[in-house]
Amino acid sequence: MSTTPTSLPKDIAAAQGKVNVQINGTWHQFPKGMRIADACKSVGVAVPCFCYHPKLAISGSCRMCLVEQGMPPRLAPGHAPCYNEDGYLPIQWMPRPIIACANTVCENMGIRTTGKVTSEARRGVLEFFLTSHPLDCPICDQAGECKLQEFSNDYGQGYHRFTESKTKKGKNMDIGPRINLDQERCVLCGRCVRFMRDIAKDPVLSMSQRGTENRITIFPGRQLDHNYSMNTVDLCPVGALTSKDFRFQMRVWFLKSTPTIDVNCGTGININVWTREETVYRITPRQNDEVNSCWMPDSHRLNYKYINSDQRLTQPCVRTDIGAPHRGSTWDAALSLAAEQLKKISPKNLAIIASARMTDEELYMVSQLAHQLGTDAVEIVPRKGENDDMLISDDRNPNTNGAKLVLGIKRPGYSLKSIREGVRNGSITSIIALGEDLTQEAGFTAEDLGKLDYLLTVGHTADDTARQADIVLPGVTFVEKYGTMINVTGRIQRLNRAIMPHGEARDDWQILRDLTLMLGCDNPELAACASAQDVLLLLARNNEAFAGLTWGAIGNEGKQLIETGVTIPLIERERAKK
């Protein structure tokens, strides 16, 4: 049909800043300038690639993402375009494929990701890659996550024509405190080089030599010791770069992945926790373009050993006589004893030191406990460090904003000095410590704690505060709980349980709820809470800042709750590039 429709798809798309592109026979609309690989992925069409990563500069070196491209034929002078009945021009297919990573979509473009041309091209690329790749699959940590394995299965062939000896390169090379390199396995995608150069700003990796001797190497006299170096392991599509921490620990197909958030600083980096049989084996970053992009620092990633350590508290402990050792107790007996002793304490002599490492739901239960005890002396322990101008916040607490909103604390840590002075002059005789070792950032000494008539602590690790406490109630770590936290930018995000609590440990919100009820609270809504999600609903009904908020509405990527004026440097740089 040679007639021109009155309203062309190209005009409709152009008004929205988009272009019409046909992918495998189906028309779609994409933003102008979008890369072909991203366009295909956005509509569920797989395009294999090794070197391409949407957060890194384009390399175009692996040639794995070859697709067939077509465009409308060039018109002879004086000829008008001939649109079909749907308003599209016919597509003339090019004889040679193009790479999808470096080329962008344009109006009336045609893309084929399947067919003889692309299949033969990808088969040839894979055959070339495998000529010198070692047969390390049985011992390689990347097995189960290896792109070369997957693409060989999808596009490869069951025989080879290579009869020469394979090229031998470096094996199990120590290139840094946390990374090992197997040059033989490398497919020279260059992702690690571009990450260290463009994102980490520490260009310590490079490609050296030429031809068959081309390899990834580290600059002489240097180590891959940057605090973001382990992101190169995540980026590596094969088993060339491996983590010393995870190497030979567990096959990935045995592991369960749980999406949650990091609690080492106020950024709230999105992560996946990989577990098996109630043991954490590794932590990797999870993409969230509003929080951490695709990255996380090594210091946060590796700070999980305490979760499975032998210092974990696994059952309630009580001490009935001064100087006597702790003895194990049941939950009912420990909570009853705690409630009985707390009832004897005057509110003016009691202080509660909570933690900005607690979830919003736990902090809400702290407020209910404080109300029941009649004390206004509720404080959190601030933690400050140096902002690394990437993802690590200067606020080392993950939920300072949550503590401000839920507990009404305007200046975190401001009253800690007066509480310490109160302990020393005898006006504060009792303390409830929640998730904090008071002898650390809180500034108390062992002598200070020794002056107290009563010390109750809730925590997950046997620390100095627990050793001096009259009653110790075992709580849980961040991978053993559900809850929400608000990061430094004001975004509320979800914690998800990855493993069950150790021993007899209980959720902190549950401990505080039970203690509040035993103290005589007759709030039926509080008594009806059976999960952290129930506590969130209760918090949403009683705190204007959380009004209308539900667990489902937050989702796995979080939701902007308040505006704080704080930004995340790495995210701001990424937005500026766009």
C-alpha positions as a printed NumPy array, in Angstrom:
array([[  0.   ,   0.   ,   0.   ],
       [  1.499,   3.343,  -1.035],
       [ -0.829,   5.755,   0.746],
       [  0.437,   7.75 ,   3.708],
       [ -1.589,   7.359,   6.952],
       [ -2.855,  10.623,   8.461],
       [ -1.207,   9.831,  11.839],
       [  2.127,   8.052,  11.486],
       [  3.627,   5.976,  14.321],
       [  6.872,   7.928,  13.914],
       [  5.097,  11.221,  14.605],
       [  3.312,   9.805,  17.666],
       [  6.569,   8.383,  19.028],
       [  8.54 ,  11.559,  18.235],
       [  6.11 ,  13.624,  20.313],
       [  7.12 ,  11.485,  23.297],
       [ 10.842,  11.554,  22.505],
       [ 10.748,   7.932,  21.355],
       [ 11.353,   5.886,  18.203],
       [  9.629,   2.813,  16.749],
       [ 11.774,  -0.312,  16.53 ],
       [ 10.836,  -3.773,  15.296],
       [ 12.387,  -6.59 ,  17.348],
       [ 11.898, -10.112,  16.048],
       [  8.793,  -9.032,  14.116],
       [  7.124,  -7.036,  16.915],
       [  7.054,  -3.228,  17.032],
       [  8.052,  -1.4  ,  20.226],
       [  8.75 ,   2.169,  21.293],
       [ 12.006,   3.152,  23.024],
       [ 13.609,   6.427,  24.118],
       [ 15.712,   7.95 ,  21.369],
       [ 19.383,   7.063,  21.809],
       [ 18.786,   3.883,  23.817],
       [ 21.309,   1.149,  23.125],
       [ 20.018,  -1.844,  21.189],
       [ 21.109,  -4.287,  23.911],
       [ 19.157,  -2.351,  26.563],
       [ 16.131,  -2.026,  24.301],
       [ 16.018,  -5.772,  23.706],
       [ 16.449,  -6.528,  27.417],
       [ 13.642,  -4.142,  28.366],
       [ 11.135,  -6.19 ,  26.334],
       [ 12.403,  -9.571,  27.478],
       [ 14.518, -10.417,  24.431],
       [ 17.877, -11.93 ,  25.421],
       [ 21.045, -10.599,  23.8  ],
       [ 24.198, -12.414,  25.015],
       [ 27.218, -10.299,  25.91 ],
       [ 30.475, -10.509,  27.84 ],
       [ 31.983,  -7.039,  27.707],
       [ 28.84 ,  -4.896,  27.877],
       [ 27.544,  -3.588,  31.191],
       [ 24.998,  -0.743,  31.333],
       [ 26.958,   1.062,  34.081],
       [ 30.334,   0.963,  32.301],
       [ 31.805,   2.615,  29.234],
       [ 31.273,   0.804,  25.936],
       [ 34.075,  -1.49 ,  24.835],
       [ 32.56 ,  -3.582,  22.032],
       [ 35.4  ,  -6.076,  22.301],
       [ 33.727,  -9.454,  22.764],
       [ 31.431,  -9.356,  19.667],
       [ 29.03 , -11.726,  21.4  ],
       [ 26.04 ,  -9.394,  21.107],
       [ 25.862,  -9.497,  17.313],
       [ 22.352,  -8.957,  15.956],
       [ 20.881,  -8.56 ,  12.494],
       [ 19.873,  -4.993,  11.651],
       [ 17.584,  -3.548,   9.035],
       [ 16.553,  -0.05 ,   7.946],
       [ 14.161,   1.405,   5.357],
       [ 15.709,   1.407,   1.858],
       [ 17.308,   4.642,   0.665],
       [ 14.929,   6.404,  -1.71 ],
       [ 15.849,   7.553,  -5.17 ],
       [ 15.55 ,  11.314,  -5.757],
       [ 11.931,  12.354,  -6.265],
       [ 10.417,   9.204,  -4.777],
       [  8.052,   9.434,  -1.78 ],
       [  8.266,   6.94 ,   1.105],
       [  5.859,   4.024,   0.875],
       [  4.202,   3.222,   4.209],
       [  2.305,   0.038,   4.896],
       [ -1.181,  -0.019,   6.376],
       [  0.237,   0.182,   9.913],
       [  2.239,   3.306,   9.119],
       [  5.715,   1.731,   8.946],
       [  8.258,   1.699,   6.13 ],
       [  9.511,  -1.616,   4.748],
       [ 12.761,  -2.889,   6.249],
       [ 15.787,  -3.831,   4.174],
       [ 18.063,  -6.198,   6.086],
       [ 21.813,  -5.739,   6.084],
       [ 24.002,  -8.706,   5.071],
       [ 26.306,  -8.466,   8.087],
       [ 25.409,  -8.336,  11.79 ],
       [ 26.213,  -5.429,  14.114],
       [ 27.003,  -5.322,  17.843],
       [ 24.017,  -4.386,  20.015],
       [ 26.052,  -2.802,  22.831],
       [ 27.567,   0.107,  20.891],
       [ 24.704,   0.935,  18.52 ],
       [ 21.545,   2.847,  19.379],
       [ 17.969,   2.515,  18.204],
       [ 16.491,   4.825,  15.595],
       [ 13.167,   5.274,  13.831],
       [ 11.833,   2.322,  11.833],
       [ 14.849,   0.149,  12.666],
       [ 14.523,  -3.616,  12.503],
       [ 16.392,  -5.988,  14.837],
       [ 16.63 ,  -9.771,  14.683],
       [ 18.234, -11.558,  17.596],
       [ 17.539, -15.031,  16.225],
       [ 18.091, -16.63 ,  12.853],
       [ 20.897, -18.059,  10.759],
       [ 23.018, -14.897,  10.593],
       [ 23.154, -14.274,  14.35 ],
       [ 23.414, -17.957,  15.261],
       [ 26.444, -18.512,  13.01 ],
       [ 28.076, -15.306,  14.235],
       [ 27.709, -16.221,  17.901],
       [ 28.831, -19.777,  17.285],
       [ 32.006, -18.456,  15.684],
       [ 32.687, -16.052,  18.54 ],
       [ 32.28 , -18.829,  21.111],
       [ 34.522, -21.18 ,  19.167],
       [ 37.211, -18.501,  19.216],
       [ 36.828, -17.927,  22.973],
       [ 37.08 , -21.631,  23.756],
       [ 40.28 , -22.237,  21.794],
       [ 42.403, -21.346,  24.822],
       [ 39.935, -21.536,  27.674],
       [ 40.932, -24.185,  30.262],
       [ 38.56 , -26.975,  31.31 ],
       [ 38.312, -25.676,  34.876],
       [ 34.535, -25.991,  35.222],
       [ 34.663, -28.775,  37.875],
       [ 36.793, -26.612,  40.186],
       [ 35.838, -23.081,  39.104],
       [ 33.861, -20.967,  41.577],
       [ 32.029, -19.294,  38.699],
       [ 30.324, -22.572,  37.729],
       [ 26.604, -21.985,  37.889],
       [ 27.048, -18.242,  37.252],
       [ 29.416, -18.422,  34.281],
       [ 28.261, -16.638,  31.122],
       [ 30.636, -18.712,  29.016],
       [ 28.96 , -21.905,  30.245],
       [ 25.498, -20.499,  29.59 ],
       [ 26.263, -19.122,  26.125],
       [ 28.105, -22.296,  25.108],
       [ 24.99 , -24.237,  25.987],
       [ 22.701, -21.808,  24.127],
       [ 24.795, -20.94 ,  21.069],
       [ 27.842, -23.205,  20.999],
       [ 28.58 , -26.442,  19.191],
       [ 29.465, -29.92 ,  20.388],
       [ 32.775, -30.21 ,  18.523],
       [ 35.831, -28.076,  17.846],
       [ 38.343, -27.648,  15.046],
       [ 41.236, -26.433,  17.195],
       [ 44.109, -28.911,  17.248],
       [ 46.975, -26.674,  18.434],
       [ 48.132, -26.429,  22.06 ],
       [ 46.24 , -23.996,  24.212],
       [ 47.958, -20.785,  25.25 ],
       [ 49.152, -20.948,  28.852],
       [ 48.765, -17.881,  31.076],
       [ 48.91 , -17.057,  34.763],
       [ 47.046, -19.336,  37.175],
       [ 45.698, -18.516,  40.654],
       [ 47.605, -15.243,  40.859],
       [ 47.482, -13.24 ,  44.094],
       [ 46.789,  -9.692,  42.922],
       [ 45.315,  -8.256,  46.113],
       [ 44.234,  -9.004,  49.671],
       [ 40.77 , -10.09 ,  48.582],
       [ 41.092, -11.093,  44.91 ],
       [ 42.697, -13.925,  42.948],
       [ 43.248, -13.836,  39.162],
       [ 43.247, -16.74 ,  36.689],
       [ 44.467, -15.218,  33.426],
       [ 43.764, -18.455,  31.547],
       [ 40.034, -18.143,  32.163],
       [ 39.813, -14.486,  31.137],
       [ 37.826, -13.63 ,  27.98 ],
       [ 39.335, -10.121,  27.861],
       [ 36.001,  -8.37 ,  28.26 ],
       [ 37.71 ,  -5.511,  30.11 ],
       [ 34.89 ,  -4.927,  32.591],
       [ 37.275,  -4.969,  35.557],
       [ 39.622,  -2.501,  33.874],
       [ 36.808,  -0.054,  33.105],
       [ 35.333,  -0.326,  36.589],
       [ 38.618,   0.418,  38.331],
       [ 39.362,   3.263,  35.904],
       [ 35.952,   4.951,  35.642],
       [ 34.055,   4.054,  38.831],
       [ 36.67 ,   3.349,  41.499],
       [ 39.08 ,   5.943,  40.043],
       [ 42.035,   3.642,  40.756],
       [ 43.26 ,   2.407,  37.337],
       [ 45.444,  -0.366,  38.714],
       [ 44.331,  -2.996,  36.159],
       [ 45.189,  -3.025,  32.488],
       [ 45.528,  -5.236,  29.416],
       [ 49.065,  -6.033,  28.415],
       [ 50.738,  -7.734,  25.45 ],
       [ 49.152,  -8.418,  22.053],
       [ 47.418, -11.229,  20.183],
       [ 47.33 , -14.586,  21.925],
       [ 49.462, -13.174,  24.75 ],
       [ 46.936, -10.425,  25.533],
       [ 45.972, -10.649,  29.219],
       [ 44.618,  -8.754,  32.214],
       [ 47.409,  -7.718,  34.55 ],
       [ 48.12 ,  -5.402,  37.452],
       [ 50.571,  -2.522,  37.362],
       [ 54.041,  -3.392,  38.711],
       [ 54.436,  -2.692,  42.389],
       [ 50.681,  -2.298,  42.909],
       [ 47.896,  -4.438,  44.39 ],
       [ 44.179,  -4.54 ,  43.747],
       [ 43.446,  -3.341,  47.265],
       [ 40.824,  -0.646,  46.691],
       [ 37.803,  -0.814,  49.024],
       [ 35.557,  -1.458,  45.998],
       [ 37.81 ,  -4.086,  44.406],
       [ 35.422,  -7.013,  44.967],
       [ 32.945,  -5.456,  42.547],
       [ 35.278,  -6.707,  39.817],
       [ 34.429, -10.254,  40.936],
       [ 30.715,  -9.475,  40.471],
       [ 31.437,  -7.992,  37.044],
       [ 33.628, -10.835,  35.773],
       [ 31.438, -12.99 ,  33.458],
       [ 33.727, -16.   ,  33.871],
       [ 35.931, -17.298,  36.698],
       [ 38.971, -15.128,  36.032],
       [ 38.528, -12.946,  39.133],
       [ 37.472, -14.769,  42.286],
       [ 36.904, -13.746,  45.883],
       [ 39.337, -15.193,  48.416],
       [ 36.581, -15.067,  51.011],
       [ 34.177, -17.222,  48.968],
       [ 36.683, -19.31 ,  46.968],
       [ 35.932, -23.05 ,  47.27 ],
       [ 33.32 , -22.451,  49.993],
       [ 30.082, -23.523,  48.313],
       [ 28.582, -24.211,  44.903],
       [ 26.217, -21.381,  44.048],
       [ 23.331, -23.655,  43.045],
       [ 23.115, -24.834,  46.655],
       [ 22.681, -21.254,  47.919],
       [ 19.483, -19.314,  48.516],
       [ 19.518, -15.609,  47.677],
       [ 17.531, -13.175,  49.84 ],
       [ 17.122,  -9.492,  48.886],
       [ 17.686,  -7.158,  51.826],
       [ 19.757,  -4.086,  52.764],
       [ 23.18 ,  -3.474,  54.286],
       [ 23.33 ,  -2.02 ,  57.814],
       [ 26.965,  -0.859,  58.015],
       [ 26.165,   2.792,  57.283],
       [ 23.33 ,   5.163,  56.513],
       [ 23.342,   4.572,  52.75 ],
       [ 21.35 ,   1.344,  53.09 ],
       [ 23.039,  -0.407,  50.169],
       [ 20.778,  -2.985,  48.541],
       [ 22.246,  -6.474,  48.799],
       [ 21.592, -10.161,  48.277],
       [ 22.461, -12.484,  51.158],
       [ 23.469, -15.977,  50.003],
       [ 22.773, -18.729,  52.53 ],
       [ 22.555, -22.466,  53.021],
       [ 21.446, -24.39 ,  56.104],
       [ 21.145, -21.213,  58.215],
       [ 24.693, -20.105,  57.361],
       [ 25.669, -16.956,  55.453],
       [ 28.308, -17.666,  52.792],
       [ 28.538, -14.383,  50.932],
       [ 26.924, -10.987,  50.359],
       [ 26.691,  -9.305,  46.947],
       [ 25.263,  -5.936,  45.822],
       [ 21.748,  -5.723,  44.395],
       [ 20.965,  -3.093,  41.779],
       [ 19.052,  -0.034,  42.928],
       [ 19.731,   3.083,  40.872],
       [ 18.395,   5.315,  43.652],
       [ 20.739,   4.003,  46.348],
       [ 23.873,   2.146,  45.254],
       [ 23.611,   1.516,  41.505],
       [ 25.228,  -1.958,  41.192],
       [ 28.086,  -1.594,  43.662],
       [ 29.089,  -1.908,  47.319],
       [ 32.326,  -1.452,  49.329],
       [ 34.374,  -4.463,  50.384],
       [ 34.323,  -3.393,  54.032],
       [ 30.514,  -3.67 ,  54.097],
       [ 30.422,  -6.847,  52.025],
       [ 32.758,  -8.791,  54.325],
       [ 31.32 ,  -7.647,  57.648],
       [ 29.143, -10.707,  58.222],
       [ 31.381, -13.162,  60.107],
       [ 29.821, -12.263,  63.466],
       [ 26.488, -13.69 ,  62.303],
       [ 27.726, -17.279,  62.631],
       [ 30.365, -16.67 ,  65.306],
       [ 30.602, -18.573,  68.591],
       [ 30.051, -15.271,  70.445],
       [ 26.365, -15.239,  69.541],
       [ 23.875, -15.172,  72.411],
       [ 21.54 , -18.139,  72.028],
       [ 19.439, -18.179,  75.204],
       [ 18.291, -15.767,  77.946],
       [ 20.728, -15.396,  80.837],
       [ 20.096, -14.013,  84.318],
       [ 22.216, -13.153,  87.323],
       [ 20.43 , -12.994,  90.659],
       [ 23.389, -12.14 ,  92.909],
       [ 26.032,  -9.439,  92.502],
       [ 29.252, -10.97 ,  91.191],
       [ 27.631, -14.313,  90.474],
       [ 27.995, -15.862,  86.995],
       [ 25.103, -15.791,  84.537],
       [ 22.927, -18.858,  84.264],
       [ 20.662, -19.93 ,  81.451],
       [ 16.957, -19.287,  81.755],
       [ 13.706, -19.743,  79.866],
       [ 12.089, -16.817,  78.096],
       [  9.058, -16.739,  80.384],
       [ 11.188, -16.767,  83.528],
       [ 13.641, -14.13 ,  82.233],
       [ 10.895, -11.758,  81.049],
       [  8.909, -12.193,  84.263],
       [ 11.99 , -11.446,  86.348],
       [ 12.852,  -8.415,  84.2  ],
       [  9.305,  -7.03 ,  84.503],
       [  9.271,  -7.605,  88.25 ],
       [ 12.567,  -5.767,  88.708],
       [ 11.68 ,  -2.888,  86.37 ],
       [  8.454,  -2.209,  88.269],
       [ 10.541,  -1.424,  91.339],
       [ 12.599,   1.255,  89.575],
       [ 11.568,   4.896,  89.706],
       [ 11.194,   6.394,  86.199],
       [ 13.487,   9.308,  87.121],
       [ 16.296,   6.841,  87.888],
       [ 15.913,   4.889,  84.629],
       [ 17.36 ,   5.494,  81.143],
       [ 16.863,   3.572,  77.896],
       [ 19.716,   3.565,  75.411],
       [ 18.418,   2.252,  72.105],
       [ 20.228,   1.882,  68.796],
       [ 19.926,   3.495,  65.388],
       [ 20.808,   0.025,  64.101],
       [ 17.31 ,  -1.078,  65.1  ],
       [ 14.442,  -1.177,  62.617],
       [ 11.529,   1.265,  62.682],
       [  9.34 ,  -1.473,  64.096],
       [ 11.765,  -2.197,  66.921],
       [ 12.083,   1.518,  67.681],
       [  8.304,   1.779,  67.871],
       [  8.327,  -0.947,  70.506],
       [ 11.045,   1.005,  72.348],
       [  8.71 ,   3.994,  72.471],
       [  5.908,   1.819,  73.848],
       [  8.221,   0.366,  76.507],
       [  9.409,   3.847,  77.521],
       [  5.803,   5.041,  77.761],
       [  4.88 ,   2.07 ,  79.927],
       [  7.857,   2.68 ,  82.227],
       [  7.127,   6.403,  82.362],
       [ 10.629,   7.53 ,  81.375],
       [ 11.582,  10.262,  78.912],
       [ 15.296,   9.439,  79.091],
       [ 15.497,   7.624,  75.744],
       [ 18.589,   8.08 ,  73.58 ],
       [ 20.478,   6.463,  70.724],
       [ 24.22 ,   6.164,  70.135],
       [ 25.505,   8.226,  67.19 ],
       [ 28.303,   6.873,  64.995],
       [ 30.277,   9.115,  62.701],
       [ 32.992,   8.324,  60.209],
       [ 34.444,   9.701,  57.019],
       [ 32.392,   9.88 ,  53.83 ],
       [ 34.36 ,   8.112,  51.08 ],
       [ 32.736,  10.228,  48.325],
       [ 31.197,   7.086,  46.87 ],
       [ 28.737,   4.959,  48.849],
       [ 29.951,   4.967,  52.449],
       [ 28.066,   7.583,  54.452],
       [ 29.586,   9.575,  57.299],
       [ 26.623,   8.321,  59.362],
       [ 27.645,   4.8  ,  60.336],
       [ 24.17 ,   4.026,  61.713],
       [ 21.702,   2.627,  59.161],
       [ 18.54 ,   4.098,  60.687],
       [ 19.236,   7.46 ,  62.288],
       [ 16.318,   9.017,  60.408],
       [ 14.037,   6.25 ,  61.659],
       [ 15.083,   6.947,  65.246],
       [ 14.374,  10.645,  64.758],
       [ 10.887,  10.004,  63.391],
       [  9.813,   7.162,  65.673],
       [ 11.42 ,   8.223,  68.955],
       [ 11.194,  11.97 ,  68.342],
       [ 14.942,  12.43 ,  68.878],
       [ 16.047,  15.701,  67.286],
       [ 19.771,  15.609,  68.156],
       [ 20.975,  11.994,  68.316],
       [ 23.359,  11.425,  71.207],
       [ 22.818,  14.857,  72.754],
       [ 21.629,  13.497,  76.118],
       [ 24.202,  10.673,  76.361],
       [ 26.552,  12.918,  78.32 ],
       [ 23.9  ,  13.732,  80.912],
       [ 23.032,  10.023,  81.233],
       [ 26.69 ,   9.17 ,  81.81 ],
       [ 26.948,  11.935,  84.403],
       [ 23.747,  10.668,  85.993],
       [ 25.258,   7.203,  86.344],
       [ 28.401,   8.658,  87.899],
       [ 26.578,  10.902,  90.381],
       [ 23.97 ,   8.282,  91.252],
       [ 20.857,   9.937,  89.801],
       [ 20.635,   7.23 ,  87.102],
       [ 20.681,   3.833,  88.783],
       [ 19.276,   1.604,  86.03 ],
       [ 19.756,   1.301,  82.269],
       [ 18.081,  -0.736,  79.542],
       [ 20.611,  -1.192,  76.708],
       [ 19.108,  -2.223,  73.38 ],
       [ 21.447,  -3.409,  70.643],
       [ 24.409,  -1.431,  71.965],
       [ 27.625,  -2.208,  73.799],
       [ 27.718,   0.767,  76.135],
       [ 31.476,   0.488,  76.611],
       [ 32.066,   1.341,  72.949],
       [ 30.657,   4.4  ,  71.142],
       [ 28.292,   5.242,  74.014],
       [ 31.302,   6.254,  76.125],
       [ 30.58 ,   4.301,  79.319],
       [ 33.384,   2.566,  81.181],
       [ 33.244,  -0.758,  82.986],
       [ 33.369,   1.213,  86.237],
       [ 30.296,   3.197,  85.156],
       [ 28.321,   0.038,  84.528],
       [ 29.501,  -1.378,  87.841],
       [ 27.809,   1.537,  89.659],
       [ 24.373,   0.621,  88.297],
       [ 21.843,  -1.108,  90.506],
       [ 20.261,  -2.73 ,  87.47 ],
       [ 21.32 ,  -3.333,  83.858],
       [ 19.155,  -5.089,  81.277],
       [ 20.487,  -5.68 ,  77.774],
       [ 19.048,  -7.004,  74.522],
       [ 21.626,  -7.949,  71.905],
       [ 22.947, -10.668,  69.631],
       [ 26.593, -10.902,  70.756],
       [ 28.314, -11.495,  74.084],
       [ 30.006,  -8.129,  74.637],
       [ 31.235,  -6.233,  77.703],
       [ 27.781,  -4.817,  78.421],
       [ 26.232,  -8.286,  78.326],
       [ 28.901,  -9.579,  80.71 ],
       [ 27.949,  -6.953,  83.316],
       [ 24.176,  -7.092,  82.777],
       [ 21.76 ,  -8.525,  85.32 ],
       [ 19.58 ,  -9.947,  82.55 ],
       [ 20.687, -10.699,  78.981],
       [ 18.008, -11.292,  76.339],
       [ 19.286, -12.672,  72.995],
       [ 18.183, -10.712,  69.93 ],
       [ 18.871, -11.243,  66.239],
       [ 21.17 ,  -9.876,  63.536],
       [ 19.983,  -8.008,  60.436],
       [ 19.831, -11.19 ,  58.326],
       [ 17.494, -12.847,  60.829],
       [ 14.766, -10.223,  60.904],
       [ 12.092,  -8.433,  58.932],
       [ 11.729,  -4.693,  59.266],
       [ 12.255,  -1.282,  57.705],
       [ 14.952,   1.389,  57.898],
       [ 15.216,   4.926,  56.525],
       [ 18.516,   5.806,  54.873],
       [ 20.348,   9.146,  54.839],
       [ 18.392,  10.387,  51.817],
       [ 15.039,   9.656,  53.491],
       [ 14.257,   6.448,  51.588],
       [ 12.507,   3.712,  53.581],
       [ 13.683,   0.205,  52.685],
       [ 12.95 ,  -3.349,  53.759],
       [ 15.02 ,  -5.892,  55.631],
       [ 14.128,  -9.489,  54.782],
       [ 14.922, -12.568,  56.842],
       [ 17.561, -14.758,  55.203],
       [ 18.139, -17.282,  58.007],
       [ 16.283, -18.27 ,  61.142],
       [ 17.382, -16.84 ,  64.517],
       [ 20.261, -18.655,  66.228],
       [ 19.309, -20.899,  69.118],
       [ 16.49 , -19.425,  71.209],
       [ 17.089, -15.839,  70.049],
       [ 13.965, -13.794,  69.272],
       [ 13.137, -10.745,  67.184],
       [ 13.907,  -7.587,  69.15 ],
       [ 10.432,  -6.138,  68.526],
       [  8.905,  -9.314,  69.948],
       [ 11.09 ,  -9.16 ,  73.083],
       [ 10.129,  -5.535,  73.689],
       [  6.449,  -6.224,  73.038],
       [  6.354,  -9.104,  75.515],
       [  8.219,  -7.085,  78.153],
       [  5.851,  -4.132,  77.696],
       [  2.807,  -6.372,  78.077],
       [  4.262,  -8.016,  81.203],
       [  4.72 ,  -4.553,  82.707],
       [  0.961,  -4.107,  82.588],
       [  0.276,  -2.567,  79.182],
       [ -3.316,  -3.287,  78.144],
       [ -3.104,  -2.054,  74.55 ],
       [ -4.965,  -4.698,  72.487],
       [ -3.372,  -3.491,  69.221],
       [  0.074,  -4.103,  70.652],
       [ -0.875,  -7.537,  71.937],
       [ -2.287,  -8.451,  68.506],
       [  0.987,  -7.801,  66.654],
       [  2.242, -11.127,  65.336],
       [  4.865,  -9.928,  62.827],
       [  7.017,  -6.969,  61.902],
       [  4.503,  -6.191,  59.155],
       [  1.782,  -5.85 ,  61.804],
       [  3.986,  -3.464,  63.781],
       [  4.543,  -1.385,  60.627],
       [  0.775,  -1.045,  60.162],
       [  0.435,   0.004,  63.793],
       [  3.247,   2.52 ,  63.334],
       [  1.565,   3.877,  60.191],
       [ -1.66 ,   4.454,  62.145],
       [  0.06 ,   6.233,  65.027],
       [  2.859,   8.225,  63.332],
       [  2.021,  10.82 ,  60.699],
       [  5.347,  10.393,  58.901],
       [  4.476,   6.742,  58.145],
       [  0.79 ,   7.315,  57.328],
       [ -0.6  ,   4.936,  54.704],
       [  2.606,   2.929,  54.488],
       [  2.436,  -0.846,  53.988],
       [  5.032,  -3.574,  53.546],
       [  3.947,  -4.176,  49.954],
       [  4.03 ,  -0.48 ,  49.052],
       [  7.691,  -0.239,  50.055],
       [  8.744,  -3.075,  47.75 ],
       [ 12.26 ,  -4.446,  47.352],
       [ 13.65 ,  -1.124,  46.085],
       [ 12.172,   1.089,  48.797],
       [ 10.144,   4.282,  48.719],
       [ 11.047,   7.913,  49.286],
       [  9.499,   8.833,  52.628],
       [ 11.04 ,  12.171,  53.622],
       [ 13.415,  14.709,  52.093],
       [ 16.66 ,  15.166,  54.007],
       [ 18.749,  17.128,  51.516],
       [ 21.468,  14.459,  51.702],
       [ 22.729,  12.877,  48.481],
       [ 24.855,   9.833,  47.657],
       [ 27.968,  10.969,  45.713],
       [ 28.272,   7.954,  43.411],
       [ 24.586,   8.134,  42.463],
       [ 24.84 ,  11.867,  41.752],
       [ 27.799,  11.289,  39.426],
       [ 25.917,   8.535,  37.623],
       [ 22.91 ,  10.824,  37.114],
       [ 25.16 ,  13.582,  35.819],
       [ 26.551,  11.223,  33.175],
       [ 23.055,  10.432,  31.972]])
